[in-house]
Amino acid sequence: MASSRPSAAAQRTALLCLLLCLGSFVTDVAAQAQTRRVSGGSSGSWQRGRPRRVRKELRSLSPREYKMYLQGVSTMLTVPTAAGQKIFGSKYKDYATIVIRHAVAVPDMRGDQGHYVPCFMTFHCAVMLEFENALLSVVPELSAMPYWNFLLDAPGGKYYKTDRWAFGDLYGGSMVGDPDVGYAVTDGVFGWRQITRYSAKRFAEYQQFYSGSPKGFVRGLKSTVDNPYIVRFPANELAPAVNSGGETSSGLDFSSLKLSPRLIPTFYNAATNNTLPAWLKQDYENCLTAHISDWAKWAWCVDVDFALNAVNVTEASQYLPGASPLMHGMTHALIGGLLAKKNQFGDMADIITSPNDVAFFMPMHANLDRSNMMFQANSQYRNSSMARDDVMWNYPKSQAEYAKCPIGCRLHDVINSNAKFTDIFDPPKSTGFTHFDVLDRTRPDTADYTYDEVWGALPLYIRGYTNRPGAPQNGGQRPGGRQPGGK
């Protein structure tokens, strides 16, 4: 890694940006604390007459909302959990703790508790609710966390290389870091942000499950990256492995791309040009239609890798050529990138601690949740039984139903039980919320939050319509005319 450090001028600029971001916020912390204790955080299921939280696309935030978002995240990056809970309430957690809790899920001896298996979305939904609760405990006026619609930032997208591009100075900074500083991210609103040093004392609760990288950072257990800043390596060094459908020397495996050959040129072109993939809107909507019959099959649209763990790999292989599983892993890999000569990959591509790339991780996964909620709504609208408690979109209840679903990921298992989620909903649950709990509390017709741009059946449920057996009718009218699935 290059030994260059930021100049004094650059450090002063970064400090000034942080101070401006915090601004008047610091002066009224005490006054806002009472409000936070009343209005911050998730409260369970929605009731008619109480507005849902609305998660807005990052560029749809008003200047005031965006400033509050940066204030909240900056606080989470600097104020430790113990001190923060005294100021902001019990739902506050510092950002490093959230990264650690995500990391604990991956090396679990029972199998990964949040990736490549059916619990991917329920786990990440819980991670985002925990983040959102902490964020809103700091800035309750924000109402909700934002999401990032990455279609808008690929070549041909609405914001591509405009002043509102996600990879510009106003947002996440360059897709490839500064090569003069070991590809550290030095621009954007989180430029020069340092990666947390691992401390066994600070993270003692999780020490037996995760103990930091060999270089002493909160990074992957095998990561040899010694750059103290967030790093984004060039994506073009991924291209040879993508093109061959092989494995990189650093362990990123692209062999599953062979299950969906149309992905290889899409991914290869994006990697070669250090951009996001040039999606078509139809690629995205292919994964929202109700003909995808159950929860586990929808996951094939998130990542092609899910098909390797499918109950019927042949069925998955037949389905994938017509699907568009571009939503998740490709974005991680392209933003994180690879430094082939050192066998290292960047922070967003280091899946175990990928939340380190604070500009993109949470908003990107909120967009996946938005997509998942639209799929659930379309599925429920076509077949109301999908939302029954004993069906739950056919989420697997046992290994008999889904042999490669590890213990801990089944419907009634506690989510990430080595770092369980106890306060993402009210009232808290000391034993930890289960995958069923998350599905139940985030149903399209009763979730406490929604998104600003949705289509298909979801807008009907937001307005109060429900066809779920046994659910109270909230006054919405049964729709007519256009069927879900189109916009």
Buried (B, 14 or more C-beta within 10 A) or exposed (E): BEEEEBEEEBEEBBEEBBEEBBEEBEEEBEEBBEEBBEEBBBBBBBEEEEEBBEBBBBBBBEEEBBBBBBBBBBBBBEBEBEEBBEBBBBBBBBBBBBBBBBBBBBBBEEBBBBBBBBBBBBBBBBBBBBBBBBBBBBBBBBBBBBBBBBBBBBBEBEBBEEEBBBBBEBBBBBBBBBEEBBBBBBBBBBBBBEBBEBEEEBBEEBBEBBBBBBBEBBBBBEBBBBBBBBBBBBBBBBBBBBBBBBEBEBEBEBBBBBBBEBBBEBBBBBBBBBBBBBBEEEBBBBBBBBEBBBBBBBBBBBBBBBBBBBBEEEEBBEBBEEBBBBBBBBBBBBBBBBBBEBEBBBBBBBBBBBBBBBBBBBBBBBBBBBBBBBBBBBBBBBBBEBBBEEBBBBBBBEEEBBEBBBBBBBBEBBBBBBBBBEBBBEEBBEEBBBBBBBBBBBBBBBBBBBBBEBBBBBBBBBBBBBBBEEBEBBEBEEBEEEEBBEE
